[in-house]
């Protein structure tokens, strides 16, 4: 099911009765979600990603704009008529019901021509349970399950009606690191098996990049960039996107362009032909550094962390806007741990320039 959002806007009134300052949670969101794809809405708290999800679900009504499922305008349609499955962060299971009863509940509430015979309901409930691999837990209560198992029950309950659209609101936030990894892989597997168009809300960039076909990066209700995860990482549209994506985060420096050369702290570190002379903000991905005794970028060595396959070099520079610089180097390269300085040359495709005032990308 294709989802089309047209000029979608949500404005909340001010909580302060003495002030008329409205809160624009989502501002003029335009996007087409292709049929059968998994889309990650990504951004920090307060960026409008959950509000967008709730407008798609019908739980919140947009201030302006339209929502289409396929060719159908569902903007004014109630939640129960949209054919969605919704999974919340806190599972929202009925504690007095068994797993089977929780999964059956949406089917038991169907009325009219949608109402199913008991045998059909049980068949679909067990099919949904099998999809999330919890069929052996059907007679247990939620209190007898781990957090990961409870989240699987919530996903099965959302899938049991075979919705046109599956909506997931921070579904992994309450799980520990290992379960998060396992469950996100399960979500991707289920989505591929069912082919249901899925919208996945998260603040965790690694989570979104690992399972999404496309990501939408948001900030203060405004879409910053849309694209395939690797493309957005490799070519951020602005400084916010560059800083938000990546683990370890991008290293940011004060720089300057003079006569087609990029300077950091007076040292020429890269050719940037075609860029006008101006002060710039420079972003360098951790993997963008090359250990080079003759390299132009000189940093003060703080620490070397051996991580097996790679080595993480921690250093500082007076023109760095980060407290520390973290560069990732292949472990085959030996670092002089006793030295006070480390020198680098740079991979040009891992270096990004941004306008010092607007923070928009400057291409070279």
VOGU-3710 file (C-alpha; in Angstrom, 3 decimals, decimal comma):
1> xxxxxxxxxx> 0,000/0,000/0,000  1,513/3,293/-1,118  1,210/6,162/1,401  1,263/9,768/0,197  1,635/12,706/2,586  0,788/16,081/1,034  1,747/19,316/2,827  1,106/17,587/6,150  1,186/20,047/9,053  0,354/19,681/12,748
11> xxxxxxxxxx> 0,195/22,705/15,044  -0,486/22,409/18,766  -1,860/25,405/20,702  0,311/26,981/23,366  -0,020/25,470/26,846  0,548/28,916/28,288  -2,794/30,716/28,328  -1,041/34,077/28,448  0,941/33,312/25,322  -0,247/32,663/21,785
21> xxxxxxxxxx> 2,949/30,881/20,783  1,831/27,810/18,872  3,997/24,704/18,573  4,555/23,501/15,011  5,182/19,785/15,514  5,211/18,892/11,801  5,707/21,522/9,138  4,623/20,983/5,537  5,694/17,335/5,228  5,624/16,069/1,612
31> xxxxxxxxxx> 6,562/12,447/0,986  5,495/9,357/-0,926  6,139/6,042/0,838  6,420/3,327/-1,838  4,318/0,193/-1,599  5,911/-2,621/0,402  8,852/-0,610/1,739  10,097/-0,051/5,294  10,621/3,640/6,005  12,449/4,947/9,073
41> xxxxxxxxxx> 11,376/8,292/10,557  14,502/9,427/12,355  15,363/12,357/14,576  15,866/13,574/18,142  13,076/13,945/20,693  10,619/16,667/19,688  11,376/16,497/15,959  7,807/15,465/15,010  8,396/11,858/13,974  5,828/10,295/16,357
51> xxxxxxxxxx> 3,310/13,038/15,565  3,685/12,164/11,876  3,099/8,494/12,682  -0,020/9,298/14,726  -1,426/11,397/11,871  -0,886/8,472/9,478  -2,667/6,209/11,980  -5,583/8,606/12,491  -4,932/9,050/16,226  -4,171/12,708/15,550
61> xxxxxxxxxx> -5,809/14,921/12,965  -3,565/17,135/10,826  -3,987/20,900/11,067  -3,656/20,983/7,292  -2,603/18,694/4,462  -3,765/15,302/3,215  -2,965/11,610/3,732  -3,570/9,043/0,992  -3,453/5,253/1,244  -3,070/4,301/-2,396
71> xxxxxxxxxx> -5,583/6,511/-4,202  -7,876/6,817/-1,153  -7,892/10,063/0,829  -7,952/8,862/4,456  -7,335/12,265/6,096  -10,773/12,299/7,742  -11,116/8,525/8,113  -11,224/7,075/11,641  -8,337/4,912/12,871  -10,286/1,634/12,875
81> xxxxxxxxxx> -11,283/2,109/9,214  -7,779/2,760/7,895  -6,592/-0,852/8,012  -3,485/-0,162/10,069  -1,522/-2,161/12,625  0,049/-0,026/15,368  2,798/-1,083/17,783  3,651/1,205/20,704  6,866/1,571/22,674  5,322/0,184/25,881
91> xxxxxxxxxx> 3,723/-2,949/24,290  0,206/-2,092/25,669  -0,756/-5,748/26,262  -3,748/-6,767/28,389  -2,170/-8,293/31,534  -5,149/-10,491/32,431  -5,249/-12,126/28,986  -3,050/-14,887/27,609  -0,850/-14,310/24,572  -3,449/-16,024/22,411
101> xxxxxxxxxx> -6,242/-13,840/23,778  -4,170/-10,687/23,232  -3,527/-11,604/19,610  -7,159/-12,615/19,028  -8,562/-9,412/20,550  -8,522/-7,258/17,363  -10,274/-10,030/15,413  -12,935/-10,514/18,074  -13,853/-6,822/17,768  -14,588/-7,032/14,062
111> xxxxxxxxxx> -18,229/-6,386/13,221  -20,546/-6,761/10,244  -19,153/-8,309/7,083  -15,621/-8,302/8,527  -16,614/-10,623/11,387  -14,847/-14,022/11,216  -15,768/-17,526/12,369  -13,859/-18,717/15,433  -11,817/-21,265/13,485  -10,637/-18,592/11,029
121> xxxxxxxxxx> -9,675/-16,264/13,883  -7,620/-18,985/15,566  -5,932/-19,831/12,279  -4,894/-16,194/11,745  -3,779/-15,804/15,370  -1,469/-18,802/15,110  -0,205/-17,601/11,734  0,707/-14,207/13,267  2,333/-15,935/16,257  4,384/-18,115/13,926
131> xxxxxxxxxx> 5,566/-15,062/11,986  7,087/-13,617/15,177  8,123/-17,067/16,485  6,070/-17,144/19,696  3,617/-19,969/18,893  4,848/-21,983/21,902  3,962/-19,086/24,267  0,261/-18,811/23,415  -1,026/-19,907/26,846  1,212/-17,623/28,914
141> xxxxxxxxxx> 0,309/-14,256/30,430  2,373/-11,136/29,597  3,895/-11,134/33,111  5,484/-14,499/32,310  7,289/-13,148/29,245  10,538/-11,255/28,718  10,483/-7,750/27,254  11,447/-9,060/23,834  8,702/-11,685/23,909  6,122/-9,087/24,949
151> xxxxxxxxxx> 7,156/-6,884/22,031  6,708/-9,842/19,681  3,192/-10,371/21,024  2,437/-6,694/20,347  3,722/-7,066/16,777  1,675/-10,267/16,263  -1,440/-8,464/17,516  -0,802/-5,668/14,989  -0,266/-8,169/12,159  -3,180/-10,500/12,863
161> xxxxxxxxxx> -5,658/-8,479/10,769  -3,093/-8,339/7,914  -3,153/-4,537/7,899  -2,548/-2,432/4,829  0,036/-0,435/6,786  2,179/-1,337/9,823  3,204/1,543/12,121  5,905/1,078/14,768  6,515/3,806/17,361  9,939/3,356/19,025
171> xxxxxxxxxx> 9,224/-0,393/19,354  12,685/-1,319/20,661  13,327/1,435/23,211  12,506/-0,705/26,244  14,755/-3,609/25,259  18,377/-4,218/26,221  21,104/-3,919/23,571  21,168/-7,592/22,594  17,389/-7,900/22,354  17,210/-4,667/20,340
181> xxxxxxxxxx> 19,552/-6,117/17,744  17,665/-9,426/17,608  14,210/-7,823/17,481  15,086/-5,294/14,790  16,325/-8,165/12,622  13,014/-9,930/13,261  11,042/-6,821/12,286  12,939/-6,633/9,006  12,371/-10,348/8,328  8,632/-10,074/9,078
191> xxxxxxxxxx> 8,271/-6,979/6,905  9,972/-8,693/3,968  7,872/-11,856/4,393  4,564/-10,001/4,569  5,366/-7,173/2,145  3,368/-4,752/4,324  4,272/-1,076/3,935  5,884/-0,189/7,267  6,745/3,094/8,992  9,260/2,761/11,812
201> xxxxxxxxxx> 9,860/5,655/14,234  13,143/5,799/16,142  15,726/8,222/17,517  18,446/5,583/17,095  20,253/6,229/13,809  21,982/2,837/13,785  18,601/1,136/14,202  17,013/3,110/11,359  19,930/2,691/8,969  20,221/-1,057/9,527
211> xxxxxxxxxx> 16,663/-2,056/8,577  15,115/0,785/6,538  14,772/0,938/2,771  14,681/4,723/3,130  15,117/7,107/6,035  13,535/10,495/6,690  15,683/12,695/8,943  13,638/15,299/10,833  14,450/18,304/13,019  11,918/20,537/14,793
221> xxxxxxxxxx> 9,070/19,323/12,577  10,929/19,929/9,317  12,238/17,208/7,004  15,990/17,646/6,590  16,738/14,850/4,125  15,126/11,763/2,586  17,007/8,930/0,942  18,495/5,471/1,153  20,429/5,159/4,435  23,880/4,790/2,871
231> xxxxxxxxxx> 23,291/7,673/0,461  22,226/9,992/3,281  25,299/8,977/5,312  27,636/9,435/2,333  26,110/12,726/1,207  24,450/14,677/4,063  22,452/17,722/2,990  23,451/19,831/5,983  25,478/19,824/9,185  22,586/18,535/11,307
241> xxxxxxxxxx> 22,214/15,391/9,178  25,988/14,866/9,092  26,204/15,081/12,892  23,094/12,980/13,536  24,183/9,999/11,440  27,264/7,988/12,225  28,843/6,024/15,073  31,320/7,321/16,156  29,950/10,757/15,213  31,489/12,947/12,546
251> xxxxxxxxxx> 34,448/15,138/13,562  33,747/18,856/13,093  36,368/21,585/12,608  36,534/25,303/11,961  38,049/25,774/8,525  38,605/28,231/5,743  38,676/28,075/1,958  41,330/30,143/0,187  42,109/29,966/-3,541  40,659/26,490/-3,926
261> xxxxxxxxxx> 42,383/25,094/-0,853  40,834/23,969/2,428  42,721/25,141/5,485  42,334/23,926/9,062  44,391/25,935/11,534  46,433/27,470/8,716  47,430/24,089/7,229  46,275/23,185/3,710  44,552/19,807/4,140  42,651/19,344/0,843
271> xxxxxxxxxx> 42,039/20,761/-2,628  38,457/22,072/-2,957  38,453/23,573/-6,433  35,433/25,655/-7,339  34,552/26,699/-3,781  34,536/30,447/-3,112  36,862/31,856/-0,482  34,988/31,805/2,833  35,070/30,531/6,401  33,499/27,030/6,561
281> xxxxxxxxxx> 32,572/24,283/8,973  34,361/21,056/8,064  32,986/17,579/8,797  35,316/14,567/8,565  33,976/11,051/9,055  36,046/8,901/11,476  36,994/6,599/8,587  38,143/9,603/6,506  41,591/9,897/8,114  44,729/8,301/6,649
291> xxxxxxxxxx> 47,723/7,829/8,936  50,527/9,711/7,192  53,758/10,925/8,779  53,878/13,665/6,146  50,140/14,416/6,412  49,099/18,078/6,709  46,619/17,669/9,598  48,535/17,488/12,873  46,620/16,439/15,993  47,693/15,936/19,584
301> xxxxxxxxxx> 47,511/12,223/20,445  45,446/11,351/23,523  44,781/7,623/23,341  44,728/4,565/21,095  41,902/2,049/21,521  42,409/-1,357/19,887  39,072/-2,811/18,766  40,298/-5,965/17,003  39,694/-5,321/13,312  40,111/-1,542/13,707
311> xxxxxxxxxx> 41,990/0,922/15,857  40,320/4,038/17,252  42,729/6,952/17,633  41,621/9,651/20,054  43,239/13,051/19,582  42,595/16,784/19,920  43,046/19,864/17,749  42,631/23,507/18,681  40,273/24,075/15,739  38,092/21,030/16,450
321> xxxxxxxxxx> 34,525/21,799/17,528  34,320/18,370/19,183  36,032/17,876/22,567  37,928/14,981/20,979  38,673/13,749/17,464  38,023/10,073/16,885  39,518/8,446/13,790  39,080/4,804/12,773  42,150/3,177/11,238  42,695/-0,375/10,003
331> xxxxxxxxxx> 44,505/-2,407/12,678  47,206/-3,328/10,138  48,568/0,208/10,533  50,811/0,666/13,552  50,369/3,775/15,683  53,242/5,188/17,703  51,507/5,102/21,080  54,411/6,909/22,766  54,286/9,880/20,400  52,721/13,225/21,263
341> xxxxxxxxxx> 51,412/13,920/17,763  49,577/12,038/15,044  49,485/13,243/11,441  46,837/12,605/8,831  46,027/13,119/5,201  42,335/12,971/4,316  39,991/10,994/2,040  38,224/13,698/0,036  34,939/11,757/-0,255  34,742/11,584/3,544
351> xxxxxxxxxx> 35,179/15,346/3,995  32,153/17,675/3,889  32,019/21,466/3,857  29,149/23,467/5,332  28,261/27,142/5,238  29,308/28,641/8,575  26,013/30,580/8,939  23,304/28,454/7,300  24,955/25,021/7,939  23,918/23,972/4,420
361> xxxx> 26,254/21,718/2,447  28,852/23,264/0,122  29,673/20,808/-2,654  33,089/20,476/-4,221
//
